[in-house]
Amino acid sequence: MKILLTTPAIPIRRWWSASLCALILLGAATARAADHPTEGHAATPPKADIEASSSSNPKEVGGRVREALGGSILPNKKLTLIVGTKPHSSATPAAAPAAAEPVHKPVVAGHGSPPAVSQTSRQYIQARAAALSGRAAASATVHDAPASGHGSEAHWSYEGEFGPQAWGQLKPEFNMCAIGKRQSPINIDDSETLQGPAEALRFSYTQSNATVVNNGHTIQVDVQGDNVLTVRGSRYRLLQFHFHTPSEEQINFKRSVMVAHLVHKNDEGQLAVVAVLFEPGSTNALIDKVWTYMPLDAGDRVRMPLDFLNLSELLPTDQRYYQFMGSLTTPPCTEGVLWMVLKQSVPISKSQFKLFTQLYPNNARPVQPLNGRPVRDAQ
């Protein structure tokens, strides 16, 4: 239903909901009764009666409005009511009555009940009009909207509002990204490392099944098979490996063009990550296998042929390394991770590098403070 109030001189057109029409009748009638208590107006009709009149006798509704408004409409002015149901949500905040801004809604006995004092009643009508026209809803949206642009949960990224500087504030479980003292990656300065003999890393990698995943942050390969790294007297089984460009680790303040992180876990639940650095060069055989089955869409995964993958193809011949205690380089930035960064890099061709960077041109976390941690330089 639509309401049109006109006079011969000045046409004024407003869209209101049927519920607002009832509210005006209730509030205005009560206001007039308060202003002129000796005129003997009857009590405000129940809402059900008004709604019945609205649907069955528009002329009677007009009479009630004119009676309720009293002297606010001159007797020789034309009053026309057209009742409609245009949704109030289509109104914008700017269209709401400006007078509603300072209004303080009075305490009322029941939902939608009009106040007893005439001035407050008029203000209450104005405030309810603003709410029904969309102003209140817009205000709630501004203050109650989720902090994330992705629904109710913040989605971390490598740049912009949800980049590395904000990871620690996005979710409580990401707090370590902000307060941790043993975070990764780091810059490894040869002049400050503990140089000397160190145990050799023992890799036992075999032909394995694997699935290539585009997780929205990188290309990751989930590995199934008996692939084991033995270090510090413990056996770590390979779970997955993934890529960052440029390399997250710095050696003497220099990054490589890319790095692969091989993530292992032992029976106690401890993590050990081996970082393999890439530099421009010839075609890399293992990268060719992975890129062949690279999924293009985030969340997509592609299964590689049976026994197609052998991580030994990725490892350099010289397996000396830098070792330190750090963290995961992505949220939740869990600490207590054993890191081994292999000193010798492996090649990647220009076309192989370009293919990855077309999907992920920069997915590296900035280096983190060392905070006095020792770094072993295995000689």
C-alpha positions as CSV (number, residue, x, y, z in Angstrom):
1,M,0.0,0.0,0.0
2,K,1.2,3.6,-0.7
3,I,0.3,6.7,1.2
4,L,0.1,10.0,-0.7
5,L,-0.5,13.2,1.3
6,T,-1.3,16.2,-0.9
7,T,-2.5,19.8,-0.7
8,P,-3.7,21.9,-3.6
9,A,-0.5,24.0,-3.4
10,I,2.3,21.6,-2.4
11,P,2.3,17.9,-3.4
12,I,4.4,15.8,-1.0
13,R,5.1,12.2,-1.8
14,R,6.7,9.6,0.6
15,W,6.9,5.8,0.6
16,W,6.1,4.1,3.9
17,S,5.4,0.6,5.0
18,A,1.9,-0.5,6.3
19,S,3.4,-0.9,9.7
20,L,4.6,2.8,9.7
21,C,1.1,3.9,8.7
22,A,-0.3,2.2,11.8
23,L,2.4,3.7,13.9
24,I,1.6,7.3,12.7
25,L,-2.1,6.7,13.6
26,L,-1.2,5.4,17.0
27,G,1.4,8.0,17.8
28,A,-0.4,11.0,16.4
29,A,-3.7,10.2,18.1
30,T,-2.0,9.8,21.5
31,A,-0.1,13.0,21.0
32,R,-3.3,14.9,20.3
33,A,-4.9,13.4,23.3
34,A,-2.0,14.6,25.5
35,D,-2.2,18.1,24.0
36,H,-5.9,18.5,24.4
37,P,-7.0,16.3,27.3
38,T,-10.4,18.1,27.6
39,E,-11.6,17.2,24.1
40,G,-12.6,13.7,25.1
41,H,-10.9,11.7,22.4
42,A,-11.4,8.0,22.7
43,A,-8.5,5.7,23.5
44,T,-6.3,4.8,20.5
45,P,-7.9,1.9,18.7
46,P,-6.1,-1.4,18.9
47,K,-3.6,-2.1,16.2
48,A,-5.8,-5.0,14.8
49,D,-8.7,-2.6,14.3
50,I,-6.5,-0.1,12.4
51,E,-5.1,-2.9,10.1
52,A,-8.7,-4.0,9.4
53,S,-9.7,-0.5,8.5
54,S,-6.6,-0.1,6.3
55,S,-7.6,-3.1,4.2
56,S,-11.4,-2.6,4.2
57,N,-12.2,1.1,4.5
58,P,-9.5,3.6,3.3
59,K,-11.9,6.5,3.8
60,E,-12.3,5.7,7.4
61,V,-8.5,5.5,7.8
62,G,-8.3,9.0,6.2
63,G,-10.8,10.2,8.7
64,R,-8.8,8.7,11.6
65,V,-5.6,10.3,10.4
66,R,-7.3,13.8,10.0
67,E,-8.9,13.4,13.4
68,A,-5.7,12.3,15.0
69,L,-3.7,15.1,13.5
70,G,-6.3,17.7,14.4
71,G,-5.2,21.2,13.7
72,S,-2.1,20.2,11.8
73,I,-4.2,19.8,8.6
74,L,-6.6,22.6,7.7
75,P,-10.2,21.6,7.0
76,N,-10.2,22.9,3.4
77,K,-7.1,20.9,2.4
78,K,-7.3,17.7,0.5
79,L,-6.1,14.5,2.1
80,T,-5.5,11.5,0.0
81,L,-4.4,8.0,1.2
82,I,-2.9,5.5,-1.1
83,V,-1.7,2.4,0.9
84,G,1.2,0.3,-0.5
85,T,3.9,-2.1,0.5
86,K,7.1,-1.0,-1.0
87,P,9.9,-2.5,1.2
88,H,11.5,0.0,3.5
89,S,14.9,-1.7,2.9
90,S,15.2,0.1,-0.5
91,A,15.6,3.4,1.2
92,T,19.1,4.7,1.7
93,P,20.4,6.2,5.0
94,A,20.6,9.6,3.3
95,A,16.8,9.5,2.7
96,A,16.0,9.2,6.4
97,P,14.5,12.2,8.2
98,A,17.3,14.4,9.6
99,A,15.3,15.1,12.7
100,A,15.7,11.5,13.9
101,E,19.4,12.1,14.6
102,P,19.2,13.4,18.2
103,V,16.1,11.4,19.2
104,H,16.4,9.2,22.3
105,K,13.8,6.4,22.1
106,P,11.6,6.6,25.2
107,V,11.1,3.6,27.5
108,V,7.8,1.9,26.5
109,A,5.8,-0.9,28.0
110,G,5.6,-3.0,24.9
111,H,7.0,-3.2,21.4
112,G,5.8,-0.4,19.3
113,S,3.7,1.2,22.1
114,P,3.4,5.0,21.8
115,P,4.7,7.2,24.6
116,A,2.3,9.2,26.8
117,V,3.8,12.7,26.3
118,S,3.0,14.5,23.1
119,Q,6.4,16.0,22.2
120,T,8.2,12.7,22.9
121,S,5.5,10.9,21.0
122,R,6.2,13.0,17.8
123,Q,10.0,12.3,18.3
124,Y,9.3,8.7,18.7
125,I,7.3,8.6,15.5
126,Q,10.2,10.3,13.7
127,A,12.7,7.8,15.2
128,R,10.5,4.8,14.2
129,A,10.1,6.3,10.7
130,A,13.9,6.5,10.4
131,A,14.3,2.9,11.5
132,L,11.6,1.6,9.1
133,S,13.0,3.6,6.2
134,G,16.4,1.8,6.6
135,R,18.5,4.3,8.6
136,A,18.8,2.0,11.6
137,A,19.6,-1.0,9.5
138,A,22.4,0.9,7.7
139,S,23.9,2.1,11.0
140,A,23.9,-1.5,12.4
141,T,25.6,-2.7,9.2
142,V,28.4,-0.3,9.6
143,H,29.2,-1.2,13.2
144,D,28.3,-4.9,13.3
145,A,29.9,-6.0,10.0
146,P,32.5,-8.7,10.3
147,A,36.1,-7.4,10.3
148,S,36.9,-9.6,7.3
149,G,35.8,-9.0,3.8
150,H,35.2,-12.8,3.5
151,G,32.2,-13.5,5.7
152,S,32.6,-14.1,9.4
153,E,36.3,-15.3,9.3
154,A,39.3,-13.2,8.3
155,H,41.3,-14.6,5.4
156,W,45.0,-13.9,5.6
157,S,47.0,-12.8,2.6
158,Y,50.5,-11.6,1.6
159,E,49.6,-8.0,0.9
160,G,47.0,-5.3,1.7
161,E,44.8,-5.1,4.8
162,F,45.2,-8.8,5.7
163,G,48.9,-9.0,4.9
164,P,51.7,-10.2,7.2
165,Q,51.6,-7.1,9.4
166,A,48.0,-8.0,10.4
167,W,48.2,-11.8,10.8
168,G,48.4,-11.7,14.5
169,Q,45.2,-9.7,14.9
170,L,43.0,-11.6,12.5
171,K,42.2,-14.6,14.8
172,P,43.1,-15.4,18.4
173,E,44.9,-18.6,17.2
174,F,47.1,-16.4,14.9
175,N,48.4,-14.4,17.9
176,M,51.9,-16.0,17.8
177,C,52.5,-14.3,14.4
178,A,52.6,-11.0,16.4
179,I,54.1,-11.9,19.7
180,G,56.4,-14.9,18.9
181,K,60.1,-14.5,19.6
182,R,61.3,-17.4,17.4
183,Q,59.6,-16.7,14.1
184,S,60.5,-17.6,10.6
185,P,61.9,-16.8,8.1
186,I,65.1,-15.1,9.1
187,N,68.2,-13.6,7.5
188,I,71.2,-15.9,8.0
189,D,74.4,-13.9,8.4
190,D,77.4,-16.1,7.9
191,S,79.6,-13.9,10.1
192,E,77.3,-14.6,13.1
193,T,76.6,-18.3,12.7
194,L,78.0,-21.2,14.8
195,Q,80.5,-22.7,12.3
196,G,81.8,-26.2,12.8
197,P,81.0,-29.9,12.3
198,A,77.4,-31.1,12.3
199,E,75.6,-34.4,11.6
200,A,74.7,-35.2,8.0
201,L,71.0,-35.1,7.0
202,R,69.9,-38.6,6.0
203,F,67.2,-38.5,3.4
204,S,65.3,-41.7,2.5
205,Y,63.0,-40.7,-0.3
206,T,61.2,-43.3,-2.5
207,Q,58.8,-43.4,-5.5
208,S,55.5,-42.0,-4.0
209,N,52.0,-41.1,-4.8
210,A,51.1,-37.4,-4.6
211,T,48.3,-34.9,-5.0
212,V,49.0,-31.3,-6.2
213,V,46.9,-28.7,-4.5
214,N,46.3,-25.0,-5.2
215,N,45.4,-23.8,-1.6
216,G,44.9,-20.2,-2.5
217,H,48.4,-19.2,-1.1
218,T,50.7,-21.5,-3.0
219,I,51.1,-24.7,-4.9
220,Q,51.4,-27.6,-2.4
221,V,52.1,-31.3,-3.0
222,D,50.7,-33.7,-0.5
223,V,52.8,-36.8,-0.4
224,Q,51.8,-40.4,0.4
225,G,54.7,-42.8,0.9
226,D,57.5,-43.8,3.2
227,N,59.7,-40.7,2.8
228,V,61.9,-40.1,5.9
229,L,64.4,-37.5,7.1
230,T,66.6,-38.6,10.0
231,V,68.2,-35.8,12.0
232,R,69.1,-35.3,15.7
233,G,68.3,-38.9,16.4
234,S,64.7,-38.7,15.2
235,R,62.8,-39.9,12.1
236,Y,60.6,-37.3,10.4
237,R,58.2,-38.4,7.8
238,L,57.5,-36.1,4.8
239,L,54.0,-34.7,4.7
240,Q,54.0,-32.2,1.9
241,F,56.1,-29.6,0.2
242,H,55.2,-26.2,-1.2
243,F,56.8,-23.1,-2.9
244,H,57.4,-19.4,-2.1
245,T,58.7,-16.7,-4.4
246,P,61.0,-15.1,-3.8
247,S,62.6,-17.3,-1.2
248,E,61.5,-16.4,2.3
249,E,64.9,-17.1,3.8
250,Q,67.8,-14.6,3.2
251,I,71.4,-15.7,3.1
252,N,73.6,-12.7,3.9
253,F,70.7,-10.4,3.1
254,K,70.1,-12.0,-0.3
255,R,67.0,-13.9,-1.5
256,S,66.8,-16.6,-4.1
257,V,64.2,-16.5,-6.8
258,M,62.2,-19.3,-5.2
259,V,62.3,-21.9,-2.4
260,A,60.6,-25.2,-1.7
261,H,59.7,-26.1,1.9
262,L,59.7,-29.8,2.6
263,V,57.6,-30.3,5.7
264,H,58.2,-33.4,7.9
265,K,56.8,-34.6,11.2
266,N,58.0,-37.2,13.7
267,D,56.1,-39.5,16.0
268,E,56.1,-36.9,18.8
269,G,54.4,-34.4,16.6
270,Q,57.5,-32.2,16.1
271,L,58.0,-30.5,12.7
272,A,61.2,-30.3,10.7
273,V,61.3,-28.3,7.5
274,V,64.0,-28.5,4.8
275,A,64.3,-25.4,2.6
276,V,65.6,-26.0,-1.0
277,L,66.6,-22.8,-2.7
278,F,66.2,-22.2,-6.5
279,E,68.3,-20.1,-8.8
280,P,67.7,-19.4,-12.6
281,G,69.2,-22.2,-14.7
282,S,68.3,-25.3,-16.6
283,T,64.9,-27.1,-16.5
284,N,64.2,-28.8,-13.2
285,A,62.9,-32.4,-13.8
286,L,60.8,-32.6,-10.6
287,I,59.3,-29.1,-11.1
288,D,58.3,-30.2,-14.5
289,K,56.4,-33.1,-13.0
290,V,54.6,-30.9,-10.5
291,W,53.8,-28.1,-12.9
292,T,52.3,-30.7,-15.3
293,Y,49.6,-31.4,-12.8
294,M,49.2,-27.9,-11.3
295,P,45.6,-27.0,-10.6
296,L,44.6,-23.5,-11.7
297,D,41.8,-22.7,-9.3
298,A,42.2,-22.1,-5.5
299,G,40.9,-25.1,-3.6
300,D,41.3,-27.4,-6.6
301,R,43.5,-30.6,-6.5
302,V,44.9,-33.0,-9.1
303,R,46.2,-36.5,-8.4
304,M,49.5,-37.4,-10.0
305,P,50.1,-40.9,-11.5
306,L,51.0,-43.7,-9.2
307,D,54.6,-43.7,-8.0
308,F,55.2,-40.7,-10.1
309,L,57.1,-38.6,-7.6
310,N,60.6,-39.0,-6.0
311,L,61.8,-36.1,-4.0
312,S,65.4,-37.2,-4.3
313,E,65.3,-35.5,-7.8
314,L,64.9,-32.2,-6.0
315,L,67.8,-32.4,-3.6
316,P,71.2,-30.9,-4.4
317,T,74.3,-33.1,-4.3
318,D,75.9,-30.9,-1.5
319,Q,73.5,-31.2,1.5
320,R,75.3,-29.0,4.0
321,Y,72.9,-26.7,5.7
322,Y,72.1,-23.9,8.1
323,Q,70.1,-25.0,11.2
324,F,68.0,-23.0,13.6
325,M,64.7,-23.2,15.6
326,G,61.9,-21.2,14.2
327,S,58.2,-21.3,13.3
328,L,55.8,-21.9,10.4
329,T,56.0,-19.0,8.0
330,T,52.2,-18.9,7.5
331,P,49.4,-18.5,10.1
332,P,49.1,-19.7,12.8
333,C,53.0,-19.2,12.9
334,T,53.5,-22.1,15.3
335,E,56.9,-22.1,16.9
336,G,59.2,-25.1,17.9
337,V,59.9,-26.0,14.2
338,L,63.4,-27.3,13.4
339,W,64.7,-25.6,10.2
340,M,67.4,-26.8,7.8
341,V,68.2,-24.5,4.9
342,L,70.4,-26.2,2.3
343,K,73.3,-24.1,1.2
344,Q,73.5,-25.3,-2.4
345,S,70.7,-24.2,-4.6
346,V,69.1,-26.1,-7.5
347,P,68.1,-24.8,-10.9
348,I,64.8,-23.7,-12.3
349,S,64.2,-22.6,-15.9
350,K,62.9,-19.2,-16.8
351,S,59.6,-20.7,-18.2
352,Q,59.1,-22.8,-15.1
353,F,59.6,-19.8,-12.9
354,K,57.2,-17.7,-15.0
355,L,54.5,-20.3,-14.8
356,F,54.4,-20.2,-11.0
357,T,54.7,-16.4,-10.7
358,Q,51.7,-15.9,-13.0
359,L,49.7,-17.5,-10.3
360,Y,51.6,-16.3,-7.2
361,P,54.0,-13.4,-8.0
362,N,54.8,-12.8,-4.3
363,N,53.9,-15.1,-1.5
364,A,56.9,-14.7,0.9
365,R,56.6,-13.5,4.5
366,P,59.1,-10.8,5.4
367,V,62.1,-11.9,7.5
368,Q,61.6,-11.9,11.3
369,P,63.9,-10.7,14.1
370,L,66.5,-13.3,15.2
371,N,66.1,-12.3,18.9
372,G,69.4,-13.8,19.8
373,R,68.8,-17.3,18.4
374,P,71.9,-19.3,17.4
375,V,72.1,-20.5,13.8
376,R,74.3,-23.5,13.1
377,D,76.5,-23.4,10.0
378,A,77.2,-27.1,9.2
379,Q,80.7,-27.3,7.7
